[in-house]
Amino acid sequence: MSRFPFTPLASRKPALRTYQPRKDLALAAGEIMHRQLHFAALPLLAVFGFALVGCKSDSGFEQPRPDDYATLPRAAASNPLHQPIRPGDVLEITVQEDPSLGGSFTVRAEGHILMPSVGPRVSVAGLSVPGAEQHIKRLLEQKKLRTATVTLDRVFIAPVSAMADKEQMLVYLTGKVARPGQHMLSTEIGSPLGAYEAIMIAGGLGRFADGKNAHVLRQGPGGSRRKLGLNLDAIAKGEERDLPLRKGDIVVVPEKVFGF
């Protein structure tokens, strides 16, 4: 007979866990607090993540900020050198390397001068005298001369009575618009020119234009360009504000993509 008594499996009882009230309550409270902190942090993480992406829309464009809709103050034009060139002004242009390329040029109503050597039409309205000088210098160096030394003088300033309440803005339109390219548009002084308004003045949208996913390329800090989302369809319906254009802005209207 064995020294150790045999106990059948059926008769064996499971060991009972000793109940410890304080320890169990502490563990339960800790688990509840952990779950509450986890779910409370989710909204904060969502907001923080939204801030990190720079307010990008579903299309990948940056949403315009409130300051993008602000009207910039007009630059003081007391110095004639920095007054924008306008139709009716007469410009005297001298090219040191080849005097035959220069001459006297009157700014036409459309904002350009007739300069066959580089144009024939060269848009200068809205530019300052130094800006027009550099613009013509670049054109000459691209098409005629390796190095161009250009001197531009405004020998006659057109009377401002007819244009006293208007100013000129050079607008760039590209993509599916009726007339892509650069346009010199007139606007009331102190009244901003919107992107949708500029497109309509220049002939409207082209066929198959995707107005919902248009955007404006705007010069940002350091020379990089920001991509500002522009829903032309919503603007046309009065559901969104038109985005005021600024100097150097480029309005881009993509082509609508059809799925088959």
C-alpha positions in Angstrom: 0.0 0.0 0.0 1.4 3.5 -1.0 2.7 5.8 1.7 0.7 8.7 0.1 -3.0 8.5 -0.1 -4.5 8.8 -3.6 -7.2 11.4 -4.1 -9.4 11.0 -7.2 -9.5 14.0 -9.6 -13.3 14.4 -9.2 -12.8 15.0 -5.5 -10.1 17.6 -5.9 -11.3 21.2 -5.2 -9.8 24.3 -7.0 -7.7 26.6 -4.8 -9.8 29.6 -3.7 -8.3 33.1 -4.4 -8.0 35.2 -1.3 -10.1 38.4 -1.7 -8.0 41.6 -0.9 -10.4 44.6 -1.0 -7.9 47.4 -1.0 -5.7 45.9 -3.7 -8.6 45.0 -6.0 -10.2 48.4 -5.7 -6.9 50.1 -6.5 -6.4 48.0 -9.6 -9.9 48.7 -10.8 -9.6 52.4 -10.2 -6.3 52.5 -12.1 -7.7 50.7 -15.1 -10.7 53.1 -15.3 -8.4 56.2 -15.0 -6.2 54.8 -17.8 -9.1 54.4 -20.1 -10.5 57.9 -19.4 -7.2 59.5 -20.1 -6.8 57.5 -23.4 -10.2 58.6 -24.7 -9.9 62.2 -23.5 -6.6 62.5 -25.4 -8.1 61.5 -28.7 -9.7 64.9 -29.5 -6.5 66.7 -28.6 -4.5 64.5 -30.9 -6.9 65.1 -33.7 -6.7 68.9 -33.3 -2.9 68.7 -33.0 -2.7 66.6 -36.1 -4.9 69.0 -38.0 -2.6 71.9 -37.1 0.5 69.9 -38.2 -0.8 69.4 -41.7 -1.1 73.2 -42.2 -4.9 73.1 -42.8 -4.6 71.1 -46.0 -7.8 70.2 -47.8 -8.7 66.8 -49.3 -7.2 67.9 -52.6 -3.9 68.7 -51.0 -4.2 72.5 -51.3 -3.7 74.9 -48.4 -6.8 76.6 -47.3 -6.6 80.4 -47.5 -6.0 82.1 -44.1 -7.9 85.2 -43.0 -4.9 87.4 -43.9 -5.1 86.1 -47.5 -8.4 87.9 -47.8 -7.1 91.2 -46.3 -6.6 94.1 -48.6 -3.0 95.3 -48.8 -2.4 99.0 -48.4 -1.4 100.8 -51.5 2.2 101.7 -51.8 3.0 105.4 -51.7 3.5 106.8 -55.2 5.0 110.1 -54.4 8.3 109.3 -56.1 7.7 109.3 -59.9 10.4 106.6 -60.3 8.2 104.1 -58.4 4.8 105.2 -59.8 3.5 102.3 -61.9 3.7 102.8 -65.7 0.3 103.3 -67.2 -1.2 103.6 -70.7 -0.3 106.9 -72.3 3.1 107.2 -70.7 6.1 107.7 -73.1 9.2 105.7 -72.4 12.7 106.4 -73.8 14.7 103.2 -73.9 18.5 103.1 -74.6 20.4 99.9 -75.1 24.2 100.5 -74.8 25.3 97.4 -76.7 23.0 98.1 -79.7 21.4 101.6 -79.9 19.2 100.5 -82.8 17.2 98.4 -80.4 16.2 101.4 -78.3 13.9 104.4 -79.1 10.8 106.2 -77.9 7.8 104.0 -77.1 4.3 105.0 -76.1 2.4 102.6 -73.7 -0.7 101.5 -75.5 -4.2 101.2 -74.0 -3.7 97.4 -73.4 -0.6 98.2 -71.3 2.2 97.2 -73.7 4.7 98.9 -76.0 5.5 97.8 -79.5 9.1 96.6 -79.5 9.6 94.3 -82.5 13.2 93.4 -81.5 12.0 91.5 -78.4 8.1 91.3 -78.5 6.7 92.6 -80.6 4.4 93.4 -77.7 6.1 93.9 -74.3 3.8 94.4 -71.3 5.0 97.2 -69.0 1.9 98.8 -67.5 1.8 98.3 -63.7 5.6 98.0 -63.5 7.8 100.6 -62.0 10.5 102.3 -64.1 13.2 100.0 -62.6 11.0 97.0 -62.9 10.3 97.7 -66.6 14.0 98.3 -67.2 14.9 94.9 -65.7 12.0 93.2 -67.7 13.3 94.5 -71.0 16.9 93.6 -70.1 15.9 90.0 -69.5 14.0 89.8 -72.8 16.9 91.2 -74.7 19.4 88.8 -73.1 17.0 85.9 -73.9 16.5 86.8 -77.6 19.1 89.3 -78.9 22.2 90.0 -76.7 24.4 88.0 -74.4 24.6 91.0 -72.1 22.3 94.0 -72.3 22.7 97.4 -70.5 19.3 99.0 -70.6 18.3 102.5 -69.5 14.7 103.4 -69.3 13.3 106.9 -68.7 9.7 108.0 -68.6 9.7 111.2 -70.5 6.0 111.8 -70.4 3.5 110.9 -67.7 -0.1 110.5 -68.9 -2.7 112.6 -67.2 -4.4 110.8 -64.4 -7.8 112.4 -64.5 -9.4 109.6 -66.5 -7.7 106.9 -64.5 -7.6 108.7 -61.1 -10.0 106.2 -59.5 -8.5 103.1 -61.1 -5.3 101.1 -60.9 -3.8 98.4 -63.1 -3.0 94.9 -62.0 -1.1 92.3 -64.0 -2.8 89.0 -63.7 -1.6 85.5 -64.8 -4.1 82.9 -65.8 -3.2 79.4 -66.8 -5.0 76.0 -67.5 -8.5 75.6 -68.7 -9.5 79.3 -69.1 -10.7 81.0 -72.2 -7.6 83.2 -72.6 -4.6 81.9 -70.7 -1.6 84.2 -70.3 -0.9 87.5 -68.7 -3.7 90.2 -68.5 -3.5 93.8 -67.5 -6.8 94.5 -65.7 -8.2 97.7 -64.3 -9.7 97.8 -60.8 -11.1 100.4 -58.5 -8.5 101.9 -56.1 -9.0 100.3 -52.7 -11.3 97.5 -54.2 -9.5 94.2 -54.4 -9.7 92.1 -57.6 -10.8 88.6 -56.9 -9.5 85.5 -58.7 -13.0 84.5 -60.0 -13.6 88.1 -61.1 -10.3 88.2 -63.0 -11.2 85.0 -64.9 -14.6 86.4 -65.8 -13.1 89.7 -67.1 -10.5 87.8 -69.1 -13.1 85.7 -70.9 -14.3 83.1 -68.4 -13.5 79.4 -67.9 -12.6 77.1 -70.8 -14.3 73.9 -71.8 -14.0 71.0 -69.3 -12.6 73.3 -66.6 -12.5 71.8 -63.1 -13.6 74.9 -61.2 -13.9 73.0 -57.9 -10.2 72.2 -57.8 -8.6 75.4 -59.0 -5.9 77.1 -57.0 -3.7 80.2 -56.7 0.1 80.1 -56.6 1.2 82.9 -54.2 4.7 84.0 -53.4 5.6 83.0 -49.8 8.5 83.6 -47.5 11.9 82.5 -48.9 10.7 82.6 -52.5 8.6 79.4 -52.3 5.0 79.5 -53.6 2.0 78.6 -51.5 -0.8 76.6 -53.1 -4.1 78.2 -52.1 -7.3 76.1 -52.8 -9.9 77.9 -54.9 -13.4 76.5 -55.4 -14.7 78.6 -58.3 -18.0 76.7 -58.5 -18.8 77.6 -54.8 -17.8 81.2 -55.4 -20.1 81.4 -58.5 -23.0 80.2 -56.3 -22.2 82.7 -53.5 -21.3 80.0 -51.1 -17.6 81.1 -50.6 -15.8 84.4 -50.8 -13.7 85.3 -53.8 -9.9 85.3 -53.1 -8.4 88.8 -53.6 -5.4 88.6 -56.0 -2.0 90.1 -55.1 1.0 91.0 -57.2 2.6 88.0 -58.7 -0.3 85.6 -58.1 -0.9 82.9 -60.7 -4.4 81.4 -61.1 -4.4 77.8 -62.1 -7.6 76.0 -63.4 -7.1 72.3 -64.0 -8.9 70.1 -66.5 -11.8 68.0 -65.3 -11.0 64.3 -65.1 -13.7 62.0 -66.3 -13.9 58.4 -65.0 -14.8 55.6 -67.3 
